[in-house]
Amino acid sequence: MKCYSQLCVTAVAVVALVGCATRPPTPVCCVKPETSGAFTDRSLYQTESNWTTDQQKQIKLSHLAGYPQVVAMFFANCQFACPIIVNDMQRIEAALPAVLRDRVRFALVTFDPQRDTPAALAQYRQAHKLSLEGWTLLHGQPDDILELALLLGLKFKADANGQFSHSNVITILNAQGEIVHQQIGMNQDIRESVRLLQELGAK
């Protein structure tokens, strides 16, 4: 597992764990990102990991560059925390001024690659009405998932019943993939997240 200088220093040290009970517009994952210059040493987009979207596209995280990203890690079979986290992300999306909604993107990355196949993630997208234009759902290999969780400062652990205890964090990245804010917990006040996204989206 690679460590990326400042990212490992600035990652959240401790996050409380909460258990979980048992042709349309082109998807953002398929649009060539608009970036300028090399990524800084604080950018998640330095990683070389490979991911598969729910649209069966092979990408690197750097493909998400060019837009502010609202990112969370989850698993589709979660019955408690993850639906609330996704709903919080949808609240953030709905609170953005209409003129900025096409300048902000959302990404969900699964902790559970065995069950959350790209096809299963596509079903999750449909069930939760997540737009193709604005949302990217990612499936990765276990080592790459662990690496991303480390860089985001998240913890997760599978139990014997196939459920996960995990951190509940929504992360805001700027267009270059640098962490600018983390909203920790569920059903939190979203005003600071929305304010920062308005600033980032206006640049």
N, C-alpha and C positions, 0 to 999 in steps of 0.2 A: 504494500500500500504506500503510495507516495504522500509526502508531506510538502505543502506549498508555503514556505516561509511565513509571511505575515498572516496568512489564513489560519495556520495552526496556532498562532499566538493570539489572534483576535476571536477565535471561536468561543462560543458560550461555554463556560466551564461546567456549570451544573444546571440542568433543566429538570423540573419535577416530572416524574413518570406517572401516567394515568393509564390504567388498564382498559382494554376494549373487550366488551362481552361479545360471549357467543350469541348534372355537374354543378355542386354547391360551391360557395366561395372557397378559394384555396386555403387549406389549413396553414396556420402560421409555421408549422414544422417544415413545410415544403416551400416556403418563400425564402429566397436568398437574403440573409441578414445584411443590413447596412452598418458597417463598422468603420472606424477610423483609427489606424495605427495599431500597435501591438497592445496586448492586454498587460495590465500592471501585475505586480507580484501579489496583489490582493484579490485578483479575479479568479472566480471559480472556473472560468472558461479556459484556464491553462490546462485543465485536465485532459488526458488523452482517452478517457473511457468512451466506450461505444454504447449507444442506447437504441432501442427500437420503440417507435411511437405506436399508438393504437391504430394508426393508419398504415402500419407496416413499413415505415420509412426508417432507414438506418441513419442516425445522426450522432454528432458529438455535442456536448453542452454548448460549445461555441456557436452552434447554429442558432441558439436562442438570443444571441447578441443583437444589439441594435434597438432594443425596446426595454423599458423597465419591466422586470418580471416579478410576479408575486408567486412564491414557491412554497410548497408544503410536501412533506412525505407522509404517506398513508398506506392503508391496504383496504381493498374493496370489500372484504368480508367483515370489516369492523362494524360493530353494531352500536357503539357509543361515541367515542371521541371523534373519529374520522368524519362522520357525517356533519358534526358540528363545525369542524375545521373547514370542510368544503363549503358549508353554508356561510361561515364567516368570510371566506374568500369571495363568495357570490355577493355578500353584503357590501364588501369593498368595491367590487365591480359595479354594482348598482348605484353606489354613492358617488362614483366619479361623474363629473360633468360629461354630457353626451359627446362633446367635441373632443374629449380626451380618451374616450373608451377604445378607440382604434389605435391609440399610442401606448397602451399598456397591455401586457400579456400575462397569462396565468399558466402555471405548470404544476402538475401533480406527478410525483415519483413514488412508485410502489416499494414498500418494504418486502413484499411477498411475491417474488418472481415466479415461484412454482405455480401458484394459482392465478395470479394476475398476469396472465398472458396478454399479448397485444389484443387478441380477440376479446378477452374478458374485459380489458380496459375500454375497448370500443363499446361494449354493452353498458359499462358504467357511465361512459360519456352520454350515451343516449338516455339512460334512465334518469340522469341528473341534469339533462338539458344543458350540457356544456358546449358552447359553440365551437365549431371547427376553426373559425377565424381567430378566436381569442385564447383558446386553451390547448395546451400540449400535455398529453398523458404519456409517461415514459416507463418502459420496462427495461431493466438492466441485469447484469450478472451480479452475483452476491458480493464479490470483491469491490465492484464499482459502486454498488449501493452503500457498502460500508464506508468507502472513501468519501462519497458525497455526504453521508450523514456526519462524518467527522468534520468535514469542512464547514458544514452548517451548524455544528455544535449540538447535534441531536443524538439521542440514545434510543435504542430499541432492542427488544429481546423477545424471541418466540417462546411460547409455553408448550406444554405437552398436548394441548388441545388445538393447536394451530392458530391460536390468537397471539397478539403481540402487546406487550407493554411498551409504551413509546412516549417520547417527548411530544408535546403539542405546541408546535411553533409554526408561525407563518413568517417567511423571510422575504424582504423586499431587496431586490438587486437592481443596481442601475444598469444602463445600457451596455456597460462593459463587464458586467457580471460581478461587481463588487457589492458586498453586503452593506446596506445603508441603514437597515432597521430590522428588528425582529419583534414580532407581536407574540408574546408568550402566554399560553393558556387558551381557554375556550370562552366564547361569548364575551370577548373583550371589547372595550371601546375602540372603534376603528378610526376615529377622527385623525389621529396622528398618522396612521398608515395612508389614509386618503390625502392628507395634506402633503406628505412627502411625494406621493405618486403624482399629484398635481404639479409639484415643482419639477419632478423628473420628466414628466410628460410634456412640459412646456418648453423644455430645452431643445 
